[in-house]
Amino acid sequence: MQDISGKRPTAYQSPNHGRFRGRALSRFAGTLATFAITAALSSAGHAQSGQAAGDSGRLDEIVVTAQKRTQNIQQVGITMQAVTSDQLVKANILQAAQLANVVPGLNVAGAAGGQVVLFGIRGVVQQDFVGSAESPVAVYIDDGYVAANSISSVGLLDVDHVEVLKGPQGTLFGRNATGGIVNIFTKKPTDSYQGYARATGGSHSTLRFEGAVGGPLSDVLSFRVAGVYNRNGAWIKNTSPLGGDLGGEHGFALRAHLEYDPKTNFTALLTVHASRTWTSWGPYFAASVRQVFDAGNNVIDSVAVAGPTGLGTPASDPKHLTMESAQAQSHHGLGNSMTGATAKLTWDVGPQIVSITDYKKTTNHNFVDDDSTSFLLIDTNNNDFADNFSQEIRIFRDKGEFRWYGGLYYLHIKSGVNPQRNWIYVGNVRADDLATLRTDSYSAFGQLEYDFAPKFTIVAGFRATKEVKDYDYSSTLYTLGGSLIGPARTPFSGHSNKMLYSGKAQIEFHPSRDLMFYAGYNRGTKAGSFNVPFAGGTAYPDSAIPYRSETLHAFEIGQKATLFDGAARFNSAIFYYDYQNYQAFNLIGLSTQVTNRDARTYGGEVDFEAKPAPHFAVQLSGSYTNNKVYDVDLGGPSLVTRIAPYTSKWKGSAQARYDFDIGTGNVALTAGADYTGTFWYSLTNYTSTRVPGHVVGRASIGWTDERDLWSLVFDVQNITDKRYKTVGFDLSGICGCSVEAYGRPRWYSLTLGRKF
């Protein structure tokens, strides 16, 4: 079968994609060989020619725990980026979603006008926004897994650093880490009293207060507490006299650590946390879009058109940040929340034994005017929750040339989805869904590192997981007044019981202290699950509700070089992914649906950081990702090949910082820009869902006093006031429109800080 649209080079003949894969793999193998030779000559040559520099001209060492132990990032054979606390503050990164601005290969998908946020890495993305779905990019906070699909409730409060690991990490992390890991580490108690306070004011009534304090309570007890309050006003004008302006939010977060350290071979760390955010209705803009049909009346495209939407209502005006909706309001009285506790016990008794017990409860409530116009058509109230409990026990032993890990892991998740869709125009009825999913996951894992020869190390790991799921779904119709009408469809119950296997095989070469190469294979898996047909949306049969587990075979070669006596770092990697049963998301009318398709991805990444002079630093990073999803069914007579949504072929980031001393302290000037290449926000790859590439710039000027206690920073985000789309959905078949969210406009802020 063949794509009959004839419109885009992204559609190829799909039944023979195996031969295409073979040719692509052959070309990729040649690229690998060229890369290895070039990197060896280039990096080794630079490492030998670097001149000694003073300490003031060296980059700070970055220490990570990507392999469950403390290591210099340059000695870890994993493609990863670490963003330090200092970098987060200087880049004004306050939410986990903003990490995509500074980490190459990390993308953000979402829903609800950007209030639901989902990570993707190297084309591995799950766009399904229902709360019972889990992301293929696992998010951890202080070693505790975040089961909630959306990370919209994850703020970056009192963070020590963030590690982004790319590629399958199933051996040591296991839980749905097909695409990679985003690991957030907060600051822990210290032996001396210290803390900080920061106050920020800015555009659109921005107000933020953040602070932390910690220190010893006794010889064996220490603590750290942190808190933040954040508020910003609406930045989208709703011209309807019945509606409210959109984009405003306010919230708070609290965290407390208590550490017991008797200075023996045992430590215990207890953490409790709570956060909540209140938001406006989903801040969408409506675009006027029409479907395109072929001679057989099959939809082959959708395109933006001038004039009103298919409902006869005017389209929104994102240039001037205005829209018109009688339903959308500034506040809806509900919010997103996360509460939880973690207990980490560590014994150093020859081997190191670690026990991590974690509990999290998350809720996500959002309201959306589905057409985002003044027409009273449909609005949706989404209510999700996820409770997860996990217990991990692991052991690590360093025997010189041998280093090994072993462990057991248990996870229980109870999640629920309760979308309520009000069909105002179609009979004044409400379709009320209820879907609950119970997951129990048991796994055992191990990894061995062996220095089998001078400068050479092999790494082998394996993880076996038993995953049990029980699912129940029902849909009921009510009047808008709340009177029962009857079932909207037959209830559905499902059960799955699967064994999943992940593994790793890698070789590392360390020709010198400042240079390493690695090449390896990783097998990643993500469990299957169940679709939520979604309140009154397009119906599909019960057989389409379950979807299967996915398997990713990942091949990667990389190098890491520290140059010029620590004044520069250059890291690069290339990869090839063979995806079996990729869990591909598509919006069918107004129903979400995940189906299994094969896919392949290849690409590369580079990351360069340097201090050319003691007071001058630069950072450059970039990524290339070539992705294809095969045999996509768009409802026509043929299956087509498409690009996964929210996957940019090119991404890049650049930043420069210069500081100089003045009589009262130090002044720092920072400027940066982030480029996101063209992507589609739908698997259809229809023309209307194409998001053009764009550059977003930022700049700041900061002052610190001579003792590095007081600071004052003026920051500008989106300095050119660029309008760029972030998330969207094509509803051309429903309302002759698409709903699209845009990034924030130019945003100023001024922050006063005090350390103590």
N, C-alpha and C positions, 0 to 999 in steps of 0.2 A: 504494500500500500504506500501511497505517496501523498505528501502534503500538496493540496491543490491551491493553496492561497497564492503561491508564486510571488510572495511579497518580501520575505526576509531570508538572509543567508543562514538564519538560525534554524531553519527547517530542512532536515535532510531525510532521505529514505531511511526508515527505521528498521525494517526486518534484517538488514545486513550490517547492523552496527557492529557485530563481532569482528568483521573484516576491517572495519574502520578503526576499531580499537587496536587491532594488531598493528596496523600501519602507524597509528599514533604512538603506540608503545615502542615501536622500533625507532621512530624519530626521537622519542623521549630518551631512549637509552643512549643514542648518540649525543644528545644534549648533556646527559649526565657525564659522559666521558670527557667532553669538552670542558664542562664546568669543573670537574675534579682537577684536570691538568692546569687550567687557567688559575683556579683558586690556589693551588699549591704553589705555583711559581710566583703569583702576585703577592699572596699573604706572607709566604716565607721570606721573599725578598724584602718586603716592607719591614718585617719583624727584625731582620738582621741589620737594616740600615738605620733604624731609629736611633736618635741621639738621646743621651741621658738628659732628663729634665728635672727641675726642682719639684719638690712635692706640690707646690702651689700650681703647677701646670699639669698635674695628673688628674685623671678622672677618678671619682670615688669608686671603690670596689662595691659591686652589687652582690649581696648575699641572698640566696633563694633556698627554698625547700621543695623544689619541684619533684625530687625523688625521695621525699619524706625524711630528708636529712639536710643539714646545713652545708651548702656548697657555694663557691664562687660561680656566678652565672656563666662565666666563660669556660668552665669545666664541665658543664652539663650538656650531654649530647641530645638535647631537645631544642627544637626551634621555639623560642619563647621571647617575650618581652616582659620586663619588670618596670613598673612605674612607681617611683618612690613617693613618699609623703611630700617631700619638697617639690617634686615635679607636679604632683596633683594640685598643690596650692598655687604654684606659679602659673599653671595653665587654667586655673579656676575650674577644675573638674570636680563637681559636687555630686553627680549621680553616676551610677555604674554605666548607664547607656552612653555617657560622654567619653568613655574609654575608646570607643570606636574612632574618635577624632584623632587619636595619637598612636594607635596600634595598627600597623599595616596588616591587612588580611582579616581584620575583625569588622564585621558588618552588623547592622541593627535592622531587624524587621519589627513589625508591630501591628497594633490595631487601636481602636478607640481614639483616633486622632493623635496617636503617639503616647497615650496613657498606659497602654500595654506594650511592653518592650521585650523583644526576643533577640538573643545573640545568634550570629552565624559566623563561621570561620571557614575560609577557603571553599565557599560554595556549599558547605554543610549547614543547612538552615532548616528549621521547622517553623513554618509560618502559622501553624494551627494555634489560634490564640485562646482556645477553651482551657479552662483551669485544670481539667483532668489530663491534658497532654503534658509530656515532659520534653524539654529541649535536648537536642543532641550535643549542645555545648553546656556542660555541667557547670554550675556556679556553686562555689563553696565559700563560706565565711568562717574563718578560724577553724578549719577542718570539718565544719558541719555542712552537709548537703542541703541546698535549697531546692525543694521539690516543686515549688510553684513554677509554672511555665513562664510567667512574666516576672522580670526583675525590676519592675517599675517601683516597687517598694524598697529596693535596696539602695540606700544612700551611702555616701562615703564619709562616715563620721569617724574622726580620730584614727585614720588609717595609717598603718606603718608602710605598707607597700601592697601592690597588686601584681600578681603573676598571671600572664596569659600564655598558656601552653597550647601549641598548635598540633593538630593531628591526633589520632586516637590515643587515649591515655587509660585504656581499660585495665591494664595489669595492676597498677597501684591504686587508681582511683575508681575504676570500674563503672560506676553508675552513669550509664548513658553518656559516656565521654567520647562519643564517636568523632565529633568535630574538634574537641579540645576541652580545655578547662579555663575558667576564669576564677582565680583563687584570691580572695580578699583577706588580708591579714591586718588586724587592728593592733594598736599599740598596747603593750602589756605593762603590768606593774613594774616599778623600778626600785632599786635600793635606796635612792635619794628622792626627796620631794621635788617634783617638777610639774609643770602644766602650762597652759596657755589660755588666752581668751581672745576672741576675734569678733568684731562687729562690722557688718557690711550694710551699706545702703546703695541703691542704684535705680536703674530704669524701671518704669512701671511699678513704682512703690515697693521695690525689692527691699526686704529687711531680713537680715540673717544674724543670729547670735550663736556662736559655737564656742565651746570651752571644754577643757579637760584638766584634771588634777589627779596626782597619784603619788604614792610613796610608801614607806614602811609604817605598819601599825604596831609591830613588835619585832623581835629578832627573827621570827619565823613567818610572819604574816605581812603581806603588802597588798595594796589596792590601786585601782585606777577607775575613775568614773568620768564619763563624757556625756555631753548633751548638746543638742542643736535645736533651734527653732528657726523655721524658714518660711518666708511669705513673699509672694509676688502677685501683683494685680493682673487683671485681664489685659491682653495685648491684641485681641481680635475684637473689632467692633461689630456687634450684632445690630443691624439697622431696623429690625422688627421691634415695634413698640411693645410686643408681648414677650419677647425673648430677652436674654441677658448676654452681656459680653463674655467672651470665652478666653481660656488660657490661664486664668488665675488659679492659684493653689496655695495652700498653707499646710504646715505639718510640723511634727517634732520627732525626735529620736533620742533614746537614752540607752546607755550601756554601762555595765559595771563588771569589773574583773576583781576577783579575790584569789590571791595566790598563797599557797602554803608551801614553804621551802625550809625544811629543818636542816639544810646543809648536809644532808646525807646522800643516799642514792635514790631518794624519792621526792617528787614534787607533785602538787595538785593545783589545777587552775579551774576555777568555777566562773562562768560567764553568764550573765542574764542580760536580756535586751528587749526593747520594745520600741516600735515606731508606728506612726500613723500619718497619713496624708489625705487631705480633702481637696477635691478638684472640681472644676467646672464640668459641664457636659463635654463630650469629646470634641476638641477644637478642629472640626473638619471644615474645608471649603468645598463647595459644589462646582464641578466643571460640566459643561455641556458636551455630551458624548453620544455618538450613534453607532449602532451595529452595522457591519458590512456583511452582505450575504453573497453566496455564489449562485450559479444557475439552479442548483438543487435546493435552494433556500437554507443552506447551512451557514451558520455564522463563521466567518473566516477572519474577522478583524473587528476592532472598534476604534473609532477615530474621534478626536476632539473637533467640534464644530463651533462656529460663531453663533451668537444668538442665545435664546432661552434653552433650558433643559427640556427633556421630553415631557415634563409636567406643565410646561408653559411658564415656569418661574424663571426669574433672572439667575444667571450663574453668579457665583461669588467673585470677589475682586481681591485676589491674594496680593496684588501689587500694593494696594492701599489697605490691606489687612481688614477688609470688610466682608461680611456675609449676612444673610437674612434667614432667620429661622424663628418661627413663633414658639417652637417647642424647647429649643436649647436654652438652658439657664446657666447663670453664673455659678450656682452651687446646687448640689442635690442632696445634701445632708448626710451622705454616706462617704466612705473613704476606703483607701487601701491600708492594710495594716500587716505588721509582722511582729510576733512575740516569740520568745524562745529562751532556752538555756542549754549550756554545754558544759560538760565536766570532762577535763582531760587529766589523766593520771599517768605519770611517767616513772618507770623504775630503770635505773642504770645499774645493772647487776652483772656486768660482763656483756651480755646482749642487752640492748635497750628494748624494754617492753612498754607499749603505749596502749592505753584504753581510752576511747573517745565515745562518750554517750551524749547524744544530741537530740533535742526536740525543737521543732518549729511549727508555728501555726500562722498561716497567711490567709488573708482575705483580700478580695479584689472586687470592688463595686464601681461600675461606670455606666453612665447613661449616654446614649447616642441618638441623635436625629439621623435616621439612616439615609435620608436623601439630602439633609443639610440645606433645605430650602424652606420657603414660607408655605409650601404645600403641606397640608396635614395628611401625610401618607402613612409613615411607619416610624415608630421610635422603639428603641430597645433598651431594656434594663438588664445588664449582665451582672450576675452574682456568682462568684467562684470562691471556693475555699480549698485549702490543702493542709492537712495535719500530717507531719512526718516525724517518725522516731527512728533513730539509727544507733547501732552499737558496733563499734569496730575494735578489734584487738589485733595488734600487729607486733611483730618482733623484728629487730634489725641487729645484725652482727657484723662487725668489721674485723676480719682476720687477716689484715694486710693485703695480700693479693686476692683474697676472696672477700666479697661482701654480699650478704644475702638478706632477703626479706621473706617473711611469711605472715599470713594473717587470715582472719575470718571477719565477715561483715554481714550484718543483718539490717534490713530496712523495711519499715512498715509505713505505707502511705494510705490515708483515707482522704479522697478528694471528691468534691462535688461541684456540679455546674447547674445553675438555675437561671437560664436566660428567659426573660419575659419580653415578648414582642407584641407591641400594641398596633394592631392593624386598624388605624383610625378611618382611613378612606374605604377599606374593604370590610364593611359590616360592623365597625366598632367592636371588634372582638380582640381578646388577648390570648395568644398562644403561650402556654406556660410549660416549659420543659423542666424535667428533673433527671439528672444523670449522676450516678454515684459510682465510684471506682475504688476498689480495695486492692492494694498491691502488697504482696509479701515477697521479698527478695532475699535469697541466701547465697553467699558466695565464699569461696576460698581462693587465695591467691599466693603467688610466690614469685620472686625475682632473684636472679643470681648475676653478679658481676665478677668477672675473673680476668686478672691481668696475666694473660697466658704467655706474654713475651714482653721484653722491654718496649715501652711506649705503646703497646697494643692491649686493648680490653675488649672482651666480648660480653654482651648483655643478653640474657634470655629470661623471659617471664611468661607466666600463664595464669589465667583466671577462669574459673568455672562458676557459673551463676545459674541458680534455679529461680525462675520467676513465675509467680502464681498471681493471676488477676481474676477478679470477679466484678462484673459490670451489670448495672441495671439502668434502664432508660424508660421514661414515660413522657407523654405529651398530652396536655389537656387544654381544652378551649373554655374560656370564660367570656362573659360580657365585660366591657370596660368598667362596669359598675361592680364586678366581682361575682356575678351569678354564674353557676356552673352550667355549661352547655353540654359537654361530654368529651370523650377522648378524641384527640386529634389524629392518633394513629395507634396501632396495636403496640403494647409495651414490648420491650426487648430485654432479654437477659443473656449474658455471655460469660464464658469461662475460658481461661487459657492457662496452660501449665507447660512451660518451655525451659529447656536447658540452653544456655548461651555460653560461648567460649571466646575469650579474648586472648591475645598473645603478642609477644614482642621478641624479635631477634635482631641484634645490632652489633656492629663492630666499630670500635673507636681507635683512632690513631693520634697520639700526642707526640709530634716530632720535637716539641720544645715546651717549656712552661707556658709560653704565650700563644700557642697555636694548637688547634685540634681539628680533626676531621671525623665525621661519623657518617655511616650508611646503614640503613636498617629497613626492616619490614615490621609493620604493626597491623594487627587484625583488631578492628573495633566492632562492637555490636550494640544495638539498641533494641530493646524489647518492642514487640508489637503491642497494639492496644485497640481501642474502640472509638469510632466516630460518634459525635453528637450531631444528629441531623438538624438540630437548631430550629427552635420555635417557629413553626409555620413556614419554614423555608421549602425549597424544592425537594420533593420526596425522592428517596432512593430505597431500594429493597433492603431487607434485613441482611441479606448476604453481603452487602457492601459496607455494613457497619464495622465488622472486625477488619484490621489490617495487620500484616505480618511483620516480624522483626526484620531489621536491616543489618547488613554486614558490609563493612568497609575494609578493603585491602589497600593499605597505604605503604608506598615505597618512597624513601626520602634519602637525600644526600645533603650534608651541610658542613659548614666550616665556621670556626670562631677564631678570631685573631685579635690579640692585644698588641698594639703597635706603639713605637716611639716611647718605650719605657713607661707605658701606661698613659700616654697622652691621647691615645685614640683606640677605638674598638671598631672592628669591621666584622659583621656576621652575615652569612648568606645561606640560603637553602633552596633546593628545588625538590619538587614532589610530584608523584603520580598517584591518583586515587582511582581504584576500580570499585564501584559501588553496586552491590547487589540488593535488590528490593528497597531501594531508597524510598523513604516515606515522603511522597510528594503531596503537597497541599494545593488544593484549588477551591475557589468559591464557586459553587454550583447554584446559580440564582442567589438565594439568600441563605443557603446551607453550606456549612464547612464540610469538606471531605478530604481525607487522606487516602491515597492509593499507593500501591507499591510499583515502582518503576526502576529500571537499571539506570545508572549514570556513570560518568567518568569526569575527572577533573585533573588538570595538571597546571603547574605554575611555579613561581619562585618568589623569593623575598630577599631584600637586602636591608641592613640596618647599620648606619654609620654614626658614630658619635666621637667628637674630638674637642680638645682644648688647644687650639693653635697658639694661644698665649695665656698667661696666668689668669687674665680677667675676661677672656673671650671663649665662648663655647658654642658649638653648632651640633645639631642633630638632623640627620636625613634618613628617611626610611621610605620604602616603597614595596609594592607587591603586584604581581601579575597572576591572574586566575582565569583559566580557560575551562569553562564548565559546559556540559551537555547532559540533559535528562532525556532518555529515550522512551519511545512508545507512549507518548502522552496522548490521552484520549480527550479531545475537546468537543466531542459530540458529533463530529462530522464523519464522513465515510472513510477517513484515513487516520492513522496514528502518525504523530509528528514528533520531531525532536525540538526541545526547547532549552533555554537557559534557566537555571534555578533562580527564583526571585531573590532580590536583594543581594545579588552577587555581581560586584563591579569587576570588570576585567583589570582595570588599573586603579590603584590607590597610592597615595603618597602623602608624606608629611615632612615639613621643614620648619626648623626653629633656630633662631640665633639669639644669644644672650651676651650682653656686654655690661660689665659693672666697673665702677670707679669710685675712689674714696673722695669724700669731701670733708669739711671741717667737723661736721656733726655725725658722720657715719659713712654709709655707702649707698650709692644709687645704682640700680640695675635697670637696664632697658632690655625688654624682651619683645620679639616679634616672631610670629609663626603663621603658617598657612597649611591647610589640609585639603587635599584634592580627593574627591570621590568620583570615579568614572561612571559612565552610563550604566544603569541597571534597570530592571523591570520590577514592578511591585506585584506582578501576577505571573504565574507559570504559563499563562496563555501567551505571554510576550506580545500581546496586541499593542498596536501603535499608541493607543491612549494611555497605556500603563508604563510607557517608557519614561524614565527619569533622566534628563540630560546630565552629563558630567558637570561638576561645579567645584569652585574653590571657595573656601571660607577662611577668612583671615582673622587674626587676633593680635593684640599688642597690649603691653603693660609697661608702666614705670613704677618702680618701687624704691622705698627708702628704708634702711634699717639703721639704728643708732650704733654707736661705737661698741657697745657691749652686746649687740645682737639681742636686745630685749624688746624694744619698741619697733614696730614696722608700720608703714603706710603704703598701700598699693592702689594705684588707679588702673583699672583693667577695662578693655573694650573687647567684647566678643562679636564676631561677624562684623568686622570693622567697615566693610564696604556695603553693609545692609543688603546682602544678597538674598533673593527669594529662591528657595530650593525646596523641593518636595522631599519628605521623609518616609511616609507610609501612605497607602491608598488602596481602594477597592473599586473595581470596575462594575458598576451597576447599570450599565447601558441597557440591558434587557429588562430592567425593572422600572427605571425612571428616566431613561435617556440621559443619565448623568454618571459621574464618578465622584466619590468622596475622597479628598486628598488632604493630608496634613503637611504643613510647612515648618521648616526650622524657624527658631526665634529670629526676630529682626535684630538690628544693631542693639547691643545691650551694654550699658555702662555700669560700673560698680566701683565703689571706694571702700577699702577695708582697712580698719585700724586694728592692729594686733599687739598683744603683750605676752611675752614669755615670762615664766617665773620658775 
